[in-house]
Amino acid sequence: MENFFDKQAYQIETGIPIFKQIVLLKIQSNDVVRCHLKLENTQISLYDYCKEELILNTINIANSYLEFTLHVCMGRGVYIKQSSKQLQIFGLTPQLIQILKLYGIQKDFATQYTVIKEIGRGSFGKVYQVKNVQNNQLYAVKMFEKQLLLDTKYRQAIRKEIQILRLMDHPNVLSIVECFESEQCIFLVEELLDSHLQIGVDCILKEEKAILILIKVLKGLEYIHSKNILHRDIKPNNILLRSNGEPVISDFGFADFYRLDGNYLFLKCGTNGYLAPEMITTQNYNYKVDIYSLGVVFRQLLTGCASNLFDISTLSNDCQKLIQGMLCSNPNNRLSINEIRQNNLIRRILRRSQILKAMSNISEKAKCCFINDQKNDVETKSFSIYQSQIPSLKSL
């Protein structure tokens, strides 16, 4: 099959600080020149080493095809191809390699990863647990079968999902490591997480526990919105958990960049039961559709039920107000993230959590000081007028 990302370059503000380093640019079969490399967003520019105002070459790395090499004298190198444009550079730093892998497309997945087992599947492919053969670390890889992506809309959706995932860099949001393409498949290598949020009548949470989860998911959601992105599919299966219980928002298959005109690739999408009313009735919706979906999840954590008809009168007044505010059918009256933070229950639990964390930090510091004192074997003498009769701590 043809290359999936051919002529699919794009320009976007990445949030990565302007990156500079000195590299070697291959200009002919055996000739290289030393030059300054500058990476701004997804655009690499190479400047003459002696005349920095002289641009030798430029290339956009977003969806460019990469082939990494190792030269015995010039170090790590990469061959970059974007449509009809191409260049080869050497002397790459680990940081630049990481950025290139994030925004470029590689073609040697089978030599870099070993598939361990299948851990999930969707409409267009499967999810596997894999191991990197170089560092032995475990990852999850989403594999999309090209032959199932014949519809132009679905192909655009996959490219957009990759584009959005590349912008994610937050502890409560899933991140992508690198992307590969073979003749048959697209591979997205992602962080491997242990499980997803378990919700049901047999695992109902107390208010404080549910609030702590809500606060962390809100942090991730606020970050996503700060990138002008709507998630549009917040639900328990898309909130994964790390081994320490930290929640992580995942699955950006329905995500899109916010548009005032509402002209999205998929207009009405998401999961029944979690959809905000305005997503069904109009196309002019905004970030508050994610607040509604998260409100349903929050209610489930406390009651085990997603239904709006479920009685929440047994919950505290502040908790009831919070649920009702997040699930308000009119988005203009629905709570914003900042308004959610002002809820009395959230403020009280957050303040208590911060105090406990501060006390824990103090305790850890005291423990370290005690251990260091023990290591230094400091002899402490008791203060007494009968000093000669009192043994030192060391003798005890």
Backbone torsions as a table, in degrees:
resi	resn	phi	psi	omega
1	MET	NA	161.0	-178.6
2	GLU	-71.2	163.4	177.3
3	ASN	-64.0	127.8	-174.4
4	PHE	-68.5	-30.8	-173.5
5	PHE	-105.4	7.6	177.0
6	ASP	-56.8	131.4	178.0
7	LYS	59.1	31.2	178.8
8	GLN	-117.3	36.2	176.4
9	ALA	-71.5	156.2	176.3
10	TYR	-151.3	156.4	176.6
11	GLN	-111.3	130.6	-179.6
12	ILE	-154.9	151.1	177.1
13	GLU	-76.9	114.8	-172.4
14	THR	-84.2	-25.1	-174.6
15	GLY	87.4	-5.0	177.2
16	ILE	-80.5	129.4	177.7
17	PRO	-58.0	151.2	179.2
18	ILE	-54.5	126.0	-174.1
19	PHE	-106.9	134.1	179.7
20	LYS	-133.8	144.1	171.5
21	GLN	-164.9	168.3	177.2
22	ILE	-97.2	131.4	-179.2
23	VAL	-134.4	175.1	175.3
24	LEU	-110.9	124.0	-179.8
25	LEU	-101.4	125.6	177.5
26	LYS	-81.2	120.9	-176.1
27	ILE	-109.2	-25.5	175.9
28	GLN	-139.2	-171.9	-174.4
29	SER	-56.2	-41.5	-177.5
30	ASN	-126.9	7.3	-175.9
31	ASP	-107.2	138.8	174.5
32	VAL	-132.3	152.5	176.2
33	VAL	-126.7	145.9	177.7
34	ARG	-80.7	135.6	-177.5
35	CYS	-153.1	166.3	175.8
36	HIS	-91.4	131.0	176.0
37	LEU	-104.8	134.5	176.2
38	LYS	-129.2	123.0	177.8
39	LEU	-110.7	115.5	178.5
40	GLU	-123.5	117.2	-169.8
41	ASN	56.2	-116.4	179.4
42	THR	-109.4	13.3	-175.9
43	GLN	-104.6	120.7	173.6
44	ILE	-95.2	129.6	174.3
45	SER	-123.0	135.4	-179.9
46	LEU	-113.5	125.0	-176.1
47	TYR	-112.6	147.9	176.4
48	ASP	-56.8	136.6	-175.3
49	TYR	-63.9	-36.7	-178.4
50	CYS	-90.7	-31.7	179.7
51	LYS	-120.5	90.2	-172.5
52	GLU	-64.6	-17.7	178.4
53	GLU	-80.4	-10.7	-177.8
54	LEU	-91.7	113.3	179.2
55	ILE	-85.2	123.8	179.8
56	LEU	-88.4	-35.3	-176.9
57	ASN	-167.1	155.8	174.7
58	THR	-140.5	152.7	176.2
59	ILE	-159.2	145.7	177.2
60	ASN	-93.4	123.2	-174.7
61	ILE	-87.1	-11.1	-178.9
62	ALA	-65.8	117.4	-177.9
63	ASN	63.8	20.8	172.5
64	SER	-79.1	155.3	178.8
65	TYR	-90.8	132.9	-174.1
66	LEU	-118.3	143.4	171.6
67	GLU	-137.2	108.9	-176.9
68	PHE	-83.5	142.5	-179.4
69	THR	-134.4	167.9	176.2
70	LEU	-133.4	117.7	-179.6
71	HIS	-102.9	136.8	-175.4
72	VAL	-61.3	-29.8	-178.7
73	CYS	-104.8	-39.2	-173.1
74	MET	-95.3	-3.8	175.7
75	GLY	81.7	-156.9	-176.7
76	ARG	-68.2	134.3	-179.7
77	GLY	-134.0	169.6	178.7
78	VAL	-147.0	140.1	173.0
79	TYR	-102.8	119.9	-176.3
80	ILE	-112.4	128.9	178.9
81	LYS	-129.4	123.9	177.9
82	GLN	-130.8	105.0	-174.7
83	SER	57.1	-121.8	-178.6
84	SER	-90.2	-3.5	-177.2
85	LYS	-96.9	144.9	-179.9
86	GLN	-157.2	154.6	174.3
87	LEU	-158.6	162.3	179.5
88	GLN	-132.7	128.5	-179.9
89	ILE	-129.7	156.5	-180.0
90	PHE	-130.3	165.6	178.7
91	GLY	84.0	35.4	-176.5
92	LEU	-76.2	141.2	173.0
93	THR	-86.9	157.8	177.6
94	PRO	-55.7	-35.8	-179.7
95	GLN	-65.0	-43.1	179.4
96	LEU	-67.4	-38.9	177.4
97	ILE	-59.6	-42.9	179.6
98	GLN	-61.8	-41.9	179.1
99	ILE	-66.6	-42.6	179.2
100	LEU	-61.2	-42.9	179.8
101	LYS	-64.9	-35.0	-179.2
102	LEU	-67.0	-42.4	-173.0
103	TYR	-100.5	-14.4	-179.3
104	GLY	-98.9	179.7	179.8
105	ILE	-121.5	126.7	176.8
106	GLN	-105.5	166.4	-175.4
107	LYS	-126.4	10.5	-175.9
108	ASP	-118.0	46.5	-178.1
109	PHE	-57.2	-44.6	-174.1
110	ALA	-62.8	-26.1	179.7
111	THR	-89.4	-15.1	-176.7
112	GLN	-103.3	-20.4	-176.7
113	TYR	-133.9	145.5	173.5
114	THR	-110.2	125.6	179.6
115	VAL	-77.5	130.0	-178.5
116	ILE	-99.6	-54.1	-179.8
117	LYS	-162.9	160.9	175.6
118	GLU	-82.2	135.1	-179.3
119	ILE	-123.4	0.8	178.6
120	GLY	178.2	169.6	177.1
121	ARG	-156.5	155.3	179.5
122	GLY	-136.3	-160.8	-175.0
123	SER	-69.0	-33.5	-172.6
124	PHE	-115.3	3.1	-179.4
125	GLY	176.3	-162.0	-175.1
126	LYS	-131.7	166.1	176.5
127	VAL	-118.6	131.4	-177.7
128	TYR	-123.6	151.5	166.4
129	GLN	-88.7	129.7	-177.0
130	VAL	-131.6	163.1	177.7
131	LYS	-124.1	131.2	176.1
132	ASN	-73.0	125.5	-174.5
133	VAL	-72.6	-17.3	-179.0
134	GLN	-86.1	-43.9	-177.9
135	ASN	-113.8	0.6	178.0
136	ASN	63.2	15.0	177.3
137	GLN	-80.3	149.2	-179.8
138	LEU	-93.7	141.5	178.8
139	TYR	-139.4	168.7	168.7
140	ALA	-105.4	141.4	177.0
141	VAL	-127.7	126.1	173.6
142	LYS	-89.8	123.4	-177.9
143	MET	-111.6	119.5	178.0
144	PHE	-104.9	129.9	178.4
145	GLU	-85.5	123.1	-176.0
146	LYS	-60.3	-35.9	-175.7
147	GLN	-67.7	-16.3	177.0
148	LEU	-93.0	-0.9	-177.4
149	LEU	-111.2	43.7	-177.6
150	LEU	-75.2	-29.6	177.8
151	ASP	-69.3	129.2	-178.3
152	THR	-56.8	-37.0	-178.9
153	LYS	-62.6	-41.5	-178.5
154	TYR	-69.1	-37.1	177.6
155	ARG	-64.4	-42.2	177.4
156	GLN	-63.7	-37.5	-178.9
157	ALA	-64.4	-41.8	179.2
158	ILE	-64.0	-44.4	179.7
159	ARG	-63.5	-38.9	179.9
160	LYS	-68.4	-40.1	178.3
161	GLU	-59.8	-43.0	177.9
162	ILE	-63.8	-44.0	179.7
163	GLN	-59.0	-42.9	-179.4
164	ILE	-70.3	-44.2	-179.4
165	LEU	-60.2	-33.2	179.3
166	ARG	-65.0	-22.4	-178.8
167	LEU	-87.2	-10.6	-173.8
168	MET	-83.3	127.3	178.6
169	ASP	-153.0	76.3	-176.1
170	HIS	-151.4	142.1	-177.0
171	PRO	-62.8	-19.9	179.9
172	ASN	-107.4	20.4	178.0
173	VAL	-135.8	135.5	179.8
174	LEU	-62.7	140.7	180.0
175	SER	-119.0	155.6	177.4
176	ILE	-103.3	144.8	-179.0
177	VAL	-97.3	-51.2	-179.6
178	GLU	-163.0	169.9	-175.7
179	CYS	-132.8	139.6	-179.8
180	PHE	-128.5	160.2	174.6
181	GLU	-140.4	135.7	172.6
182	SER	-118.9	-173.4	178.2
183	GLU	-62.3	-33.7	-173.9
184	GLN	-107.0	-23.0	-167.3
185	CYS	-138.1	161.0	168.4
186	ILE	-111.3	135.5	-178.7
187	PHE	-121.7	123.5	174.3
188	LEU	-109.0	113.4	-179.8
189	VAL	-89.5	121.5	-175.5
190	GLU	-127.4	168.6	174.0
191	GLU	-61.0	137.8	178.3
192	LEU	-92.0	121.6	179.4
193	LEU	-114.1	156.3	-167.5
194	ASP	-73.3	-45.5	-174.0
195	SER	-160.4	178.3	175.0
196	HIS	-113.8	170.3	-176.9
197	LEU	-61.6	120.5	179.7
198	GLN	-92.1	122.3	-177.8
199	ILE	-131.4	136.2	177.5
200	GLY	174.5	175.0	-177.6
201	VAL	-65.3	-21.0	-178.9
202	ASP	-93.8	0.8	177.3
203	CYS	-139.3	53.0	176.7
204	ILE	-77.0	136.9	-177.4
205	LEU	-99.2	153.4	171.1
206	LYS	-73.3	160.5	-173.7
207	GLU	-56.3	-45.0	-176.4
208	GLU	-62.4	-44.5	179.9
209	LYS	-63.8	-44.0	-180.0
210	ALA	-65.1	-38.1	179.1
211	ILE	-64.8	-41.5	-179.4
212	LEU	-62.4	-38.5	175.8
213	ILE	-66.5	-44.8	-179.6
214	LEU	-58.3	-43.8	-178.2
215	ILE	-59.7	-43.0	-177.7
216	LYS	-71.5	-38.7	176.7
217	VAL	-65.6	-37.5	177.2
218	LEU	-60.9	-37.5	178.0
219	LYS	-61.6	-44.3	178.2
220	GLY	-64.9	-41.7	-179.1
221	LEU	-66.2	-39.3	178.0
222	GLU	-62.4	-38.8	177.7
223	TYR	-64.4	-44.5	179.1
224	ILE	-59.6	-45.7	179.7
225	HIS	-65.5	-31.3	179.4
226	SER	-65.8	-19.2	176.2
227	LYS	-93.0	13.0	-179.5
228	ASN	62.2	38.7	-176.9
229	ILE	-120.6	134.9	170.3
230	LEU	-97.5	131.9	178.9
231	HIS	-78.5	-51.5	173.0
232	ARG	70.2	12.9	175.2
233	ASP	-152.6	45.9	176.4
234	ILE	-73.4	121.3	178.4
235	LYS	-160.6	167.4	-176.0
236	PRO	-55.7	-41.5	-178.4
237	ASN	-66.1	-19.7	-179.8
238	ASN	-100.9	11.4	171.9
239	ILE	-114.4	99.9	-177.8
240	LEU	-86.9	163.4	-177.8
241	LEU	-125.4	135.9	170.5
242	ARG	-78.9	172.1	-177.7
243	SER	-61.7	-25.7	178.7
244	ASN	-89.2	6.3	178.8
245	GLY	87.7	1.8	179.9
246	GLU	-67.7	123.0	-179.6
247	PRO	-78.5	144.4	-177.4
248	VAL	-135.4	124.6	177.8
249	ILE	-75.1	131.0	-176.9
250	SER	-131.6	-177.7	174.2
251	ASP	57.3	92.4	-179.3
252	PHE	-103.4	29.6	-178.3
253	GLY	-63.4	-29.9	179.0
254	PHE	-105.5	3.1	-177.4
255	ALA	-70.1	152.7	178.4
256	ASP	-155.8	160.7	175.5
257	PHE	-76.1	136.1	-177.7
258	TYR	-61.3	135.8	178.6
259	ARG	-130.3	133.3	177.6
260	LEU	-64.3	-34.7	-177.5
261	ASP	-81.9	-6.6	178.4
262	GLY	70.2	15.2	-177.7
263	ASN	-86.5	74.0	-177.4
264	TYR	-90.0	160.3	177.6
265	LEU	-59.8	-47.4	171.8
266	PHE	-117.9	120.7	-174.3
267	LEU	-81.3	-55.3	179.9
268	LYS	-108.4	107.8	-175.9
269	CYS	-148.2	173.2	-178.4
270	GLY	118.5	-155.4	-176.1
271	THR	-124.5	129.5	179.3
272	ASN	-55.0	139.1	-178.1
273	GLY	97.0	-20.5	-179.8
274	TYR	-117.4	-3.1	-177.2
275	LEU	-76.1	134.2	173.2
276	ALA	-67.7	144.7	-177.7
277	PRO	-54.6	-38.1	-176.8
278	GLU	-68.7	-20.9	177.2
279	MET	-70.4	-24.2	-178.8
280	ILE	-88.2	-33.8	-172.2
281	THR	-98.2	-22.2	-176.3
282	THR	-148.8	163.7	177.7
283	GLN	-100.4	-8.6	-178.4
284	ASN	-91.2	66.7	177.7
285	TYR	-109.5	169.2	-177.0
286	ASN	-134.8	-158.0	-174.7
287	TYR	-61.6	-18.9	-175.9
288	LYS	-71.0	-9.4	174.2
289	VAL	-64.0	-33.0	178.8
290	ASP	-73.0	-31.3	176.8
291	ILE	-64.6	-42.6	179.2
292	TYR	-61.3	-48.8	-178.8
293	SER	-60.3	-41.3	178.8
294	LEU	-67.7	-32.2	175.4
295	GLY	-61.8	-39.4	177.0
296	VAL	-63.3	-44.1	179.3
297	VAL	-62.1	-43.4	-179.3
298	PHE	-62.1	-43.0	178.2
299	ARG	-62.8	-38.3	178.0
300	GLN	-63.2	-40.1	179.4
301	LEU	-58.5	-34.0	-174.7
302	LEU	-92.3	-23.9	-174.2
303	THR	-122.7	-18.9	-176.1
304	GLY	81.1	3.2	-175.9
305	CYS	-132.3	139.5	-180.0
306	ALA	-89.8	-11.8	-173.6
307	SER	-67.9	139.1	177.6
308	ASN	-69.0	-18.8	-176.5
309	LEU	-84.0	-7.5	-175.9
310	PHE	-69.3	136.9	-176.9
311	ASP	-72.5	123.4	179.0
312	ILE	-112.7	16.6	-175.9
313	SER	-67.1	-18.5	179.2
314	THR	-77.5	-12.4	179.2
315	LEU	-82.4	162.9	179.0
316	SER	-64.2	159.0	-178.8
317	ASN	-60.0	-42.4	179.9
318	ASP	-64.0	-37.5	179.3
319	CYS	-69.3	-40.0	177.2
320	GLN	-61.9	-43.5	178.6
321	LYS	-61.2	-39.8	-179.6
322	LEU	-64.2	-47.5	179.3
323	ILE	-62.6	-46.3	-179.3
324	GLN	-63.5	-36.4	179.2
325	GLY	-69.5	-36.6	179.0
326	MET	-75.0	-26.7	-175.9
327	LEU	-104.2	16.8	178.2
328	CYS	-61.2	130.2	-176.1
329	SER	-68.1	-26.7	177.4
330	ASN	-90.4	112.9	-176.5
331	PRO	-60.8	-25.5	178.6
332	ASN	-67.2	-28.8	179.9
333	ASN	-99.2	-6.4	179.6
334	ARG	-70.6	145.1	-178.3
335	LEU	-64.1	143.3	170.7
336	SER	-90.3	173.2	179.1
337	ILE	-61.5	-42.9	179.0
338	ASN	-64.1	-37.6	178.5
339	GLU	-69.5	-35.3	176.3
340	ILE	-60.7	-41.0	-178.9
341	ARG	-64.9	-22.2	-179.0
342	GLN	-84.6	-5.6	177.4
343	ASN	-59.6	136.5	-175.6
344	ASN	-57.6	-40.7	-178.7
345	LEU	-66.2	-43.6	179.7
346	ILE	-64.5	-44.3	-179.8
347	ARG	-62.5	-39.7	-178.8
348	ARG	-67.4	-46.3	-178.6
349	ILE	-69.8	-38.2	178.4
350	LEU	-64.7	-40.9	179.1
351	ARG	-64.6	-42.1	178.6
352	ARG	-64.2	-40.9	178.8
353	SER	-62.8	-40.6	179.5
354	GLN	-66.4	-37.8	178.1
355	ILE	-65.1	-45.5	179.2
356	LEU	-62.2	-38.4	179.0
357	LYS	-66.0	-42.7	178.9
358	ALA	-63.3	-41.4	178.3
359	MET	-64.7	-37.4	178.2
360	SER	-64.9	-40.6	178.7
361	ASN	-64.0	-41.3	178.5
362	ILE	-63.2	-43.0	179.2
363	SER	-61.2	-41.7	179.4
364	GLU	-64.7	-40.3	179.3
365	LYS	-65.3	-41.3	178.7
366	ALA	-63.2	-39.8	178.9
367	LYS	-63.2	-42.7	179.1
368	CYS	-64.0	-40.5	179.4
369	CYS	-63.5	-42.0	179.2
370	PHE	-62.7	-43.6	179.4
371	ILE	-63.1	-42.2	179.3
372	ASN	-64.5	-38.7	177.9
373	ASP	-63.1	-40.1	178.7
374	GLN	-64.0	-40.8	-180.0
375	LYS	-65.0	-37.9	-178.9
376	ASN	-79.0	-7.3	176.4
377	ASP	54.4	49.2	-178.4
378	VAL	-75.5	128.3	178.5
379	GLU	-91.0	121.3	-178.9
380	THR	-105.2	125.8	-179.7
381	LYS	-99.9	137.6	178.7
382	SER	-74.9	144.9	178.4
383	PHE	-88.4	112.7	-177.6
384	SER	-161.2	148.7	176.2
385	ILE	-74.7	-15.2	177.0
386	TYR	-107.9	48.2	-174.9
387	GLN	-55.6	-40.4	-174.3
388	SER	-65.6	-20.5	-178.7
389	GLN	-93.4	-6.7	-177.1
390	ILE	-107.0	120.4	-179.0
391	PRO	-68.5	151.0	176.8
392	SER	-72.0	161.6	176.9
393	LEU	-60.8	-33.3	-177.7
394	LYS	-64.4	-40.8	-178.0
395	SER	-70.6	-24.4	175.7
396	LEU	-72.6	NA	NA
